[in-house]
């Protein structure tokens, strides 16, 4: 049996996608793979929590870009050329149409993601006290996905998006380790898909690819195949080739998500500085 784990960002890329067909092709394929029982999808509780939190925080930031764009267009003035006001209205109408389409796509993908989390042949990995304790011990032992620079971040609020990331990633790892305990090491495979190579992976020069970090792999007795992207995983594991357009959509969503995170972190720091000055 094949067991698939998708990191939180995979779901976020799908929800933030701007493809014209209202969905990411690779996300639809993964749903078919799971529904046809070609593999079982593992969804740790912490991934659902992260997904809901990030969607709530990040989506308004993506919409904010269009609002700022509209303000820039409204405030743009060209001296002595009043005829351009007509073109300005046309541009604003185009932006409004894009914004409306984006909202519809977002709502659909979020709904479909939530439905996938509870679909047949999907196993939710509960966040038990035992899993939480093992994750804490993993952090204390400085084992991956822990990073040295994160040791001062656990429990702090100075960085809204990164303060809890170390513990959350460790909870993901311990949830998967717990789920694999009863697996068959001769016939079962864990497919681990995450672009977070800094925390989860190591680079194998001989194989010319990334693999699950030894700190994590040593606790999983099953075979593990590591992938950085959903399209690559679907092609190599299930012979499902997605279109170039869909790959491009995922790449654009990844870049957009990174930019939204950066803007959100900058805004948070600005608020903190203002509060400090006022205090």
C-alpha positions as CSV (number, residue, x, y, z in Angstrom):
1,X,0.0,0.0,0.0
2,X,1.1,3.5,-0.8
3,X,0.6,6.3,1.8
4,X,0.7,9.9,0.7
5,X,1.6,12.8,2.9
6,X,1.2,16.4,1.5
7,X,2.7,19.3,3.4
8,X,0.4,22.2,4.2
9,X,1.8,24.4,1.5
10,X,0.6,21.9,-1.2
11,X,-3.0,22.6,-0.2
12,X,-2.4,26.3,0.1
13,X,-0.9,26.5,-3.4
14,X,-4.1,24.9,-4.7
15,X,-6.4,27.2,-2.8
16,X,-4.5,30.3,-4.0
17,X,-4.2,29.1,-7.6
18,X,-5.5,31.4,-10.3
19,X,-5.9,28.9,-13.1
20,X,-8.8,29.6,-15.5
21,X,-10.4,26.2,-15.0
22,X,-11.0,27.1,-11.4
23,X,-8.8,24.2,-10.0
24,X,-5.4,22.9,-10.0
25,X,-5.2,19.9,-12.3
26,X,-2.8,18.0,-10.1
27,X,-5.0,18.5,-7.1
28,X,-7.9,16.9,-9.0
29,X,-5.7,14.0,-9.9
30,X,-4.7,13.4,-6.3
31,X,-8.4,13.2,-5.4
32,X,-8.9,10.5,-8.0
33,X,-5.9,8.6,-6.9
34,X,-7.2,8.5,-3.4
35,X,-10.9,7.8,-4.3
36,X,-9.8,4.9,-6.5
37,X,-7.7,3.6,-3.6
38,X,-4.4,3.7,-5.6
39,X,-3.1,5.2,-2.3
40,X,-4.3,6.4,1.1
41,X,-3.9,10.0,2.0
42,X,-2.5,10.8,5.5
43,X,-3.6,14.2,6.9
44,X,-2.2,15.1,10.3
45,X,-4.5,17.2,12.4
46,X,-1.8,19.9,12.6
47,X,-1.9,20.2,8.8
48,X,-5.6,21.0,8.9
49,X,-5.0,23.5,11.7
50,X,-2.2,25.2,9.7
51,X,-4.3,25.2,6.5
52,X,-7.2,26.9,8.2
53,X,-5.0,29.5,9.9
54,X,-3.0,30.3,6.9
55,X,-6.0,30.6,4.6
56,X,-7.6,33.0,7.1
57,X,-4.4,35.1,7.3
58,X,-3.0,34.9,3.8
59,X,-6.0,35.2,1.5
60,X,-6.9,38.8,2.6
61,X,-3.3,39.7,1.8
62,X,-3.7,38.5,-1.7
63,X,-6.9,40.5,-2.1
64,X,-5.2,43.5,-0.7
65,X,-2.9,43.6,-3.7
66,X,-5.8,44.2,-6.0
67,X,-7.3,46.8,-3.7
68,X,-4.0,48.7,-3.8
69,X,-3.8,48.3,-7.6
70,X,-7.3,49.8,-7.9
71,X,-6.3,52.7,-5.7
72,X,-3.2,53.4,-7.8
73,X,-5.3,53.4,-11.0
74,X,-8.0,55.7,-9.5
75,X,-5.3,58.2,-8.3
76,X,-3.4,58.1,-11.5
77,X,-3.6,61.5,-13.2
78,X,-2.5,62.5,-16.7
79,X,-2.4,66.3,-17.2
80,X,-4.7,67.7,-19.9
81,X,-5.8,64.2,-21.1
82,X,-9.3,63.8,-19.8
83,X,-10.2,61.2,-22.4
84,X,-8.1,58.7,-20.5
85,X,-10.7,58.6,-17.7
86,X,-12.7,56.3,-20.0
87,X,-9.7,53.9,-20.3
88,X,-9.2,54.2,-16.5
89,X,-12.7,53.0,-15.9
90,X,-12.2,50.1,-18.3
91,X,-9.1,49.0,-16.5
92,X,-10.8,49.2,-13.1
93,X,-13.6,47.1,-14.5
94,X,-11.1,44.5,-15.6
95,X,-9.4,44.4,-12.2
96,X,-12.9,44.0,-10.5
97,X,-13.6,41.1,-12.9
98,X,-10.3,39.4,-12.0
99,X,-11.0,39.9,-8.3
100,X,-14.4,38.4,-8.6
101,X,-13.1,35.4,-10.5
102,X,-10.3,35.0,-7.9
103,X,-12.8,35.0,-5.0
104,X,-14.9,32.3,-6.7
105,X,-11.8,30.1,-7.4
106,X,-10.6,30.5,-3.8
107,X,-14.0,29.6,-2.3
108,X,-14.2,26.5,-4.5
109,X,-10.7,25.3,-3.8
110,X,-11.1,25.8,-0.1
111,X,-14.3,23.9,-0.1
112,X,-12.8,21.1,-2.1
113,X,-9.8,20.9,0.2
114,X,-12.0,20.6,3.3
115,X,-14.0,17.9,1.6
116,X,-10.8,16.0,0.7
117,X,-9.7,16.1,4.4
118,X,-12.8,14.0,5.3
119,X,-13.2,11.9,2.2
120,X,-13.1,8.1,2.0
121,X,-9.7,6.6,2.0
122,X,-8.3,9.6,3.8
123,X,-6.9,9.0,7.3
124,X,-6.8,11.9,9.7
125,X,-3.8,11.6,12.1
126,X,-5.0,12.7,15.5
127,X,-2.9,15.1,17.5
128,X,-2.7,13.0,20.7
129,X,-0.9,13.9,23.9
130,X,1.7,11.2,23.1
131,X,2.4,12.7,19.6
132,X,2.7,16.2,21.1
133,X,5.1,15.0,23.8
134,X,7.3,13.2,21.2
135,X,7.3,16.3,19.1
136,X,8.5,18.3,22.1
137,X,11.2,15.8,22.8
138,X,12.3,16.0,19.2
139,X,12.7,19.7,19.5
140,X,14.6,19.4,22.7
141,X,16.9,16.9,21.1
142,X,17.5,19.3,18.2
143,X,16.5,16.7,15.7
144,X,15.0,17.5,12.3
145,X,12.8,19.3,11.4
146,X,14.3,21.5,14.2
147,X,16.8,24.1,13.1
148,X,19.4,25.7,15.4
149,X,18.2,29.2,14.6
150,X,14.7,28.1,15.8
151,X,15.6,27.3,19.3
152,X,14.7,30.8,20.5
153,X,11.4,30.9,18.6
154,X,9.3,28.2,20.3
155,X,6.5,29.9,22.2
156,X,7.5,33.4,21.2
157,X,5.3,35.9,19.3
158,X,7.9,38.1,17.6
159,X,7.4,36.2,14.4
160,X,3.7,35.3,13.8
161,X,4.3,32.9,11.0
162,X,7.5,31.2,12.2
163,X,7.3,31.1,16.0
164,X,5.3,27.9,15.9
165,X,6.6,26.4,12.7
166,X,9.3,24.2,14.4
167,X,6.9,22.6,16.8
168,X,4.3,22.1,14.1
169,X,6.7,20.4,11.7
170,X,7.9,18.1,14.5
171,X,4.2,17.3,15.2
172,X,3.8,16.4,11.5
173,X,6.9,14.1,11.7
174,X,5.7,12.4,14.9
175,X,2.2,11.9,13.5
176,X,3.6,10.1,10.5
177,X,5.9,8.0,12.6
178,X,3.0,6.9,14.7
179,X,0.8,6.2,11.7
180,X,3.6,4.0,10.2
181,X,4.1,1.8,13.3
182,X,1.7,-0.9,12.1
183,X,2.8,-0.8,8.4
184,X,4.5,-3.6,6.5
185,X,8.1,-2.6,5.8
186,X,8.2,-5.1,2.8
187,X,5.2,-3.8,1.0
188,X,4.2,-0.4,2.2
189,X,5.6,3.0,1.1
190,X,5.3,6.5,2.5
191,X,5.3,9.2,-0.2
192,X,6.4,12.4,1.4
193,X,5.7,15.5,-0.6
194,X,7.0,18.9,0.6
195,X,9.1,21.7,-0.9
196,X,10.3,22.5,2.6
197,X,13.7,20.8,2.0
198,X,15.5,22.9,4.6
199,X,13.5,21.2,7.4
200,X,12.5,17.8,6.1
201,X,15.1,16.7,3.5
202,X,18.8,16.2,2.7
203,X,20.4,16.2,-0.7
204,X,21.7,12.9,-2.0
205,X,24.5,13.7,-4.4
206,X,24.8,10.2,-5.7
207,X,21.1,10.0,-6.6
208,X,21.0,13.7,-7.6
209,X,17.8,14.3,-5.6
210,X,16.5,15.1,-2.2
211,X,15.5,12.4,0.3
212,X,13.9,12.5,3.8
213,X,16.4,13.6,6.4
214,X,18.1,10.7,8.3
215,X,17.0,12.3,11.6
216,X,13.4,11.6,10.5
217,X,13.9,8.5,8.4
218,X,15.5,6.5,11.2
219,X,12.2,6.4,13.0
220,X,10.2,5.2,10.0
221,X,10.6,1.5,9.2
222,X,8.7,1.8,5.8
223,X,10.2,2.7,2.5
224,X,10.1,6.5,2.0
225,X,10.0,8.3,-1.4
226,X,10.5,12.1,-1.1
227,X,9.2,14.6,-3.6
228,X,9.4,18.4,-3.7
229,X,6.4,19.0,-5.9
230,X,3.0,17.4,-6.4
231,X,3.3,17.1,-10.2
232,X,6.6,15.3,-10.0
233,X,5.2,12.9,-7.4
234,X,2.1,12.1,-9.4
235,X,4.2,11.5,-12.6
236,X,6.7,9.2,-11.0
237,X,4.5,7.3,-8.5
238,X,1.3,7.0,-10.5
239,X,2.2,7.8,-14.1
240,X,-0.1,10.8,-14.1
241,X,1.3,13.6,-16.2
242,X,-0.3,17.1,-15.8
243,X,-0.3,19.9,-18.3
244,X,2.4,22.5,-18.6
245,X,-0.3,25.1,-17.8
246,X,-1.1,23.5,-14.5
247,X,2.6,23.3,-13.6
248,X,2.9,27.0,-14.3
249,X,-0.1,27.7,-12.2
250,X,1.5,25.9,-9.2
251,X,4.7,27.8,-9.7
252,X,2.9,31.1,-9.7
253,X,0.9,30.2,-6.6
254,X,4.1,29.3,-4.8
255,X,5.7,32.7,-5.6
256,X,2.5,34.5,-4.6
257,X,2.3,32.7,-1.3
258,X,6.0,33.5,-0.5
259,X,5.3,37.2,-1.3
260,X,2.2,37.3,0.8
261,X,4.0,35.8,3.7
262,X,6.8,38.4,3.4
263,X,4.3,41.3,3.3
264,X,2.4,39.9,6.3
265,X,5.6,39.5,8.3
266,X,6.7,43.1,7.4
267,X,3.3,44.4,8.4
268,X,3.4,42.6,11.8
269,X,6.8,43.9,12.6
270,X,5.6,47.4,11.7
271,X,2.7,47.1,14.1
272,X,4.9,45.8,16.9
273,X,7.3,48.7,16.4
274,X,4.3,51.2,16.6
275,X,3.0,49.5,19.7
276,X,6.5,49.7,21.3
277,X,6.8,53.4,20.5
278,X,3.3,54.1,21.8
279,X,4.1,52.1,25.0
